[in-house]
Amino acid sequence: MTFIGDLVAVEWDFNRFSQATKVGVKRKENLEVFFQMARLGKVDKPTTIVDRHGKLLVWYLPNIFFPGCMVCFPQADSYFGYIHGLPVGKIQLCCKRPEDSSGILQLFNLACPKFHSPQREGKIWHGNSNYCPWNIYAGLKSKFHPKMTLIYELIYPPGLATCGSNCAICFFKTT
Amino acid sequence: MQSASLKLPEVQEWLHQSEPMESLANAILSIVHPDLHQVGFEANQAYEASTESDKPRDWPSVYSGIDIIVNRLTPPHCDAGGTASSYDLLISLGEGHADLHLTDLGAQLKYWPGTLAFLTGRFWSMLCLNGRGGESGSCSLYEGSSP
């Protein structure tokens, strides 16, 4: 299980909660008596909420998408237009594992089991999706708790990042 | 079963335009929850294999359902088709400020544009898209029937 940001644990068991709230079962008005409902209040930073056994309940990633990217999505082709000038197939996600002392970047090849090629296109990020989200999470990277260990950092291959930070998305786990 | 609106040209155009965002969400899901991504991907493949249409299905997401809500306040509700092992994905759209209330957790999540939240569909949630600072919307992706 991959955790990210602040980790908040509620005191109850999610499986029991699911049984009490499943379809066809009248929802108890005093549910919070049985499950000691947390009062988490306002949440505005990356947060993972789990139950007492570590079962993931909520994964909250504020501002993960670069706002300019969101606003411009309908015109995504023009926003990322300069990428389209690159040869097809040159754009690949990279995976840098921090435990690799060699510092050599490991290319995510097309056979990587964590990514599947779009059926109609045949290649990752090929065609209409021919860009990578290098802006997302770049600004949040430094805000993570020191007990978080970076497990994945998806970046652009060296030389292809032209807009400042080349960090695309980072995934952390608790230590 | 496909939604009838899926055949509308404007819906097809919207799906086409939103494909980059969906690809992003797919990539994130493949790391956040690889099993769910794999199941959704295989379900899409199985569906395509079972249909006889020559026209490729223009469905960009590994989730089977997409809802869009804009500038609305929803009542507290949960995903009636949600299961304990799957997660719905909510993506905040637009430019305005909004809030996502998780009633069962007493949590009020800031729902800024570009925010992404995976949550189990068993929780009651309420979206407050009141358009402060501009229009705000939410894209909900889920497996199975509409939440």
Interface residues (C-beta under 8 A of the other chain):
Chain A: T2 V10 F14 N15 F17 S18 T21 K22 V23 L31 F35 M37 A38 R39 L40 G41 K42 V43 D44 I49 L56 L57 V58 W59 Y60 L61 P62 N63 I64 F65 F66 P67 C69 M70 V71 F73 P74 A76 L93 P113 K114 F115 H116 P118 Q119 R120 W125 N128 S129 Y131 P133 I136 Y152 I169 F171
Chain B: H16 Q17 S18 E19 P20 M21 S23 L24 N26 A27 I28 S30 I31 V32 P34 H37 F41 N44 Q45 E48 P56 C78 A80 G81 A84 Y87 I91 L93 G94 E95 L102 D104 L105 G106 A107 Q108 L109 K110 W112 P113 G114 T115 L116 A117 F118 L119 T120 R122 F123
